[in-house]
């Protein structure tokens, strides 16, 4: 009787420093060896230009809601739909995005998303009366594909530099959001109310990003497989990620963080106006939040990348800043509260950066990262869409802002609890004995 083969013994947990880099992608056999620096530079540039497009299509609409209502005879329901469609689409399209990326690869999924995004922007620019809502659905779905595919792409292509690349990701995201919200009204006025120009200008960076992304479309299936860790599969059993508590902790953190972000973004201008802020200054609220977010978004992923302890300390600081900013909006004198809004922006920017970082760092392989990204963003953004609705309903029922602020503070406290759980150095493992232990960027170890 033949001897039963002895199963391979999984490696012992590493006692090395917390930063445990993954393998560098290697070219597949038969491909010419290209300059590693040139290939990396093309990837980084493509990611940066792509990330500029993650918010303008969304952030560029609210400043001209009043003008759109007047020009297109939109009802209040239409305006509400315009405000909620993007967040809902981010959640609803996420599972489809993960399946598409798994089938065709993140590079091609992102290329297709850029084409669809440009088409959606042109739809609502050329026929705003008929296709404004439909175009918003198309471009929001395209952004959902980008949201889901980018973390797993970074995890696979640049595991050693994930923290730095995610920092650039966040900076470009905030740069696009700040720029679009700042220039949309001046462009509308300077073009004498041209909706074609005002709504269509966001298609320009989308097309530029598509051109910058073309070199990545040649990154074929063989090279994607070669860049995976040994024993890691591109396919996962159905429901594999959902069976792990850590996946739900990351999902809960992203959902609560997104909910408080979108809720504060929607109600803070009205709160300040009700406390006596001049209407001409209400636009400062969003700008101050974005500036604070830009500052913290740059450094947060790189610091969290160093160690799990650093991630936990950042988590505590993030929640403290958010709670202080939300409280100041209600309790501090109006001008002082407005001056403290960058602190809230710091907390929210760090929170979003941590949520995206956890999607990468808490996944053992790129395939797990893609599935975790779809789960966290699919559930998270649907929960986020409920935030403005809940705050608005509480304000309408009570006639004041104390109850909405209290609910947001409670959500922030819950965010701290699940965030500290997600910040522990564990990972959602890949299936199979060959991939049970894959060190994470910050020393992550597989959960049971």
N, C-alpha and C positions, 0 to 999 in steps of 0.2 A: 504493500500500500504506500503510495507516494506521500512524502512528508508534507504536512500543511505549511504553506509559506508563512513566514513570520511577518505580520503587518509592520509597515514602517513606523518608527517611534516619532511622534511629533517633537519638534525642537522644544527645549526648555525655554520658558519666558526669559527674554533678554534682560541682563543686568547692566547693559550699556546705558549711556546717557539717554535722556528722554527723546532726543531727536533721532529717529531711526529711518533713514531715507530708504525709499523703495528703489527698484532697479531702474536703470536708465533704459529707455527704448533702444532696441538694436535693429538695424535694418535686416529684412528678411533675405534669405539666400536668393541670388539672382538679380537683386536690385543693385544698381551702381551706388557706391558709397558717396554720399554728398557731405558737404561741409556741415559738421554738427552745429557750428555757430550760425551759419546762414539759415539752416532749417529752424533752429530755435528762434532766431530773430524774426523770421517770417511768421512763426506761430504766435509769438508775443505780440507783434504788430497787428496780426489778424484779430487776436482776442481783444486787444485794446480798442480797435476801431469798431468791432462788433459790439462791445459793451457800451459804447456811447449810445447805441440805439435801444437800450433796454428800458428807457423811461420817457424820451421825448414824445412818443405817440400818446402816452398817457398824461404826462405832466403838462403838455402843451394845450390841452383842452380846457381845464377849469378856468384859466384866466380870461377866456373869451366865451364862457357859457352865456353871459348876458347878451352878447352880440349875436351868438348863434340862435338864441331864442327869438330875438327881434327879426333877424334876417330870414330864418327858416320856419318861423311860426311854430317853434317847438313847445310842447307842453312841459309842465313840471315833471311828468312821468318820463318823458323823453330825456330830460336832463338827468334825472335820477338814473336812468338806464345807462346813459353815457358815462356816468361816474362809477357805476358798479360793474358794467360789462367787463372792463379789463381785469379786475381782481377775480371775478368769477371764472373768466376764461383761463387765467393763470392756473387756477385749481382744476378746472374740468378738462383741460387739454394736457395736463401733465402725464397721466397714464399713457395716453396715445403717443406723447413725445418719447417716453421711455421705450415703448415697443418699437417705434420707428428707428431710434438710435441703435437699438439692439440689432435690428434687421439690416440697416444700411450703414451703420457706423456714425459716430457723433459728427465727424467732419462733413459728411454728406447731409445729415439731418440739419445741421446748422446752415449749410449752403441753401437747402430748400427753404428753410425758415426765413432767410434773408430775401429770397425771391418772393415768397408769400407776403412778407412784411411790406416790401416795396409796393406790391400789387394792392394790398389793403389800403395803404396810405394814398395811392393814386386814385383808388375808387372813391374815397370820401373827399378828395380834393376836386376831382373832375365833375362828380355828380353828388354834391353834398346834400341836396334835398332828398334824393332817392336812396343814396347808398351810405349815408353817414353812419348809421348804426351797423349795417352789414360790413362796411369797411373797418369799423372799430373791432368787430368780432374777428375778422381775418387777421388784422395786425396784432391783436391781443393774443390770439392763438399762436401766431408766429413767435411772439416774445416768450410765450410759455415753453415752446420748444427750445429756445435759447436758454431759458432759466434752468431747464432740466438737464440739457446736454453739456453745458459748459463745465459744471463741477466734475462729472465723470471724465470728460476729456482732459482736464487739468490733472486729475488723479492718475490717468494712464500715461499721458505724454510727458509730464513734468513733475513726477512725485517728489523730487528733491527740492524743487523750487515752488511748491504749491502755495506756501504762505506768501511769498513775494508776488506770485502771479495773481493770487486772489486779492492782494492789496491793490494791484493795478486795476483789476476787475472792478473793485468797489469805487476807486477814484474816478474811473471813466464813467461808471454808472451815475454817480452823483454829478459829475461834470455835465453829462448830457441832460440830466434833470434840471439842474440850475440854469443852464444856458437856454433850454427850450422855454421854461416858464418865464425867464427874464426878457426874451426877445419877441415872444409871440404877439403881445399887445403893440409894441412899437412897429413891428412888421405889418400888422393889420392896419394901423393908422397910416403908415407911410405909403402903403399900396392902395389907399382910399377904400379900405374894406374889402379887398380881394380875398375871397375865401379860397380860391384856387391856389394862390401863392401862400397864404397863411397856413392852410392845412397841408399843402403839398411840399412845403420846405423840409419837412422831416424825412421825406423820401430821399433827399440828396445824401445825407450820411448813411442811409440804408444801402443805397447803390454803391457808395464808396466802400462800405464794409464788404459788400459782395465781391467787388473787384479785389480787395485785399485778401479775401478768403479763398480765392480761386486756387492758389498753390496748395491749399490743404485738401482739396478734393482729389488730388492724386495720391493721397495717403490711403492705399488700398487695404483690402481685407487681410492679405498676407502680412503686411507691416503692422496692422492693428493686432493681429494674433501674436506677432513676435514681440510686441512691446508689453505683453501681459506678464505678470509674475509667473514663475514655473508652477504648473499644476492648476493655474487659475483658468476658469472657463468663462466664455462670453455669455453663456446662458445659465439661468438659475431656475430651479424648480418653482412651480407656481406657488406663490404665497410664502416663499422662503424668508424674505426680509420681514414680513408682517408677523412672523412667529417670535421675534426677538423683542424683549422689553426695551432695549436700548433704541431700537428704531422708533418706537412710539414715544420715547422720551425726547428724541431729536425732533420728531414731528410735533409734539405738544409745544416744545419751545418755539419752533418756527411759527406755529399757529398763534400762540399768545403774543409773540413779538410782532407779528404782522397785524394782528387785530388792534393792539394798542397803537401801532404806528398809523394805520389808516384812520382809526377813530380820532386820534388827536389831530391828524392832518385835516379832518373834515370839520371838527367842532371848535378848534382853538381860535380861528378868526372871529367866529360868532361870539365866543365867550368874551374875548377882549372887547369887541364892539359893545356888548351888553354892559361892560364895566366902564365904558366911557372913552375907549380908544377912538381916535378920529378915523373915519372911513378911508381916508387917503393913506393911512398907515397900516391898514389891515393886511396888505400884501407883504409887509415886512415879516409877518409871522412865519410864513412858509420859507422865505429867503433865509431867515436866521436859523431855522431848523436845518435847512439843507447845508448851510455853511458849516454848522457844527458837525453834521453827519459826515461831510467830506473830510474833515480833519481826523475824526476817529476811525473812519473806514479805512484810511491809508495804513495806520499802524497796527490795528487790531489783529488781522490775520497773521502778520509776521511775529507778533508777540505771542499769540496763542500757539503758533507753530513750534515755539521753543520747548514747552513742557505743558503737561496737564495742570500743574500747579498754577502756571501763568494764566491758563484758560479759566481756571476757577476764580482767580483774583479779578480778572477782567469781567467775569460774569457778575460778581458782586458790585464792582464799580459801575457797570452798565445799569443795573437795576436801581442803584442808589441815585444815579444821575437822572434816570427817567422819572422816578418817584418825586425827586426834588423839583424837577421841571414842571411836572403836572400839577403838583401842589402849589408852586409859585404862580402858575397861571390863574389860580382861583383865589389865593390868599394874599399874595404880595401886592403892594401898590401897582397900579397899571403899568407905569413906565418901568418900574423895577422888574415886574414880571416879564415884560417884553424883553428887557435886557438879559434876562436869565434863559431865554429860549435857546440860545446856542448850547447851554448845558443839556437841555432835553435832546437837542439834535445830536450832541456827542453820544449820549446814551443810546439813542435809536440807531445811529450809524454803527456803533459798536455791536449792538444787538443783531442787526441784519448781517454784519460781517461774521459774527460768531455762528449764526444759524447756518450760513452757507459753508463756513469752515467745518462745522460738525458733520455736514453731509459728506464731505471728503474724508476727514480724519477718522470718522467712526465707521468707515466702510473698509473691509479688508481688501477688496479688489475693485477695479473699475466697474465691473458688472454690478457688484453690490452697491457701489456709489450711485450708479444710474437708477437702480431700483429704489434706493433710499431717497434719492432726490425726487423721484416721481411721487413717492408716498408723502414725504414731508411737505412738498410744495402743493401737491394735489389736495391734501387735507388742510394744510396751513392756509392757503389762500381762500378756500371756501369759508373757513372760520374767520379769516380777515374780513371777508365781505359782510359778515354779520356785525362787526364792530361799529361802523357808522350807523347802521340801522338800530342797534341797541342803544347807542348814545342818543340818537335823535328821538327815539321813542321815550326814553327816560326823561329827556328834557321836556318833551311835549306833555308828559303825564304830570311832572312835578312843577313845571314852570321855572325851574332854576337849574343850576349847574352842579350843586353839591352831590346829588345822587349819581350823575354820570361820572364825576371825578372820583367818587368813592369806588365805583365799579372798576374803573381803570386802575386805581391803586391796588385793588384786590387782584386784578389780573396780573399786575406787575409783580406782586408778591408770589403768585403761582408761577410766574415766569422764572423767578429766582429758584424755586424748588426744582422744577424740571430741568432748568438750565444747569444747575450744579450736578444733577444726575447725568446729564448728557456730557458734561465736561470731564467725567471720570475717564481714565486712560484705558478704555475698552473699545472693542470693535464688534460690529455685526460680521460674523465670519462667513466665508464662502463655503458652499457644501463640499463634502469629500475630504478624505484624509490628507490629500496633497496640499490643501489650502486652509487647513484649520488655524494655522497661526501665520499671519502676515503682519509684521510690525507696522504700526501706524506712524504718522509723521511726528506725533508727540509721545511715542511710546505706547500706543494703544495696543491692548491685548484682547483676544476674542472673548466675548461673553459666553456663558454656558448655553 
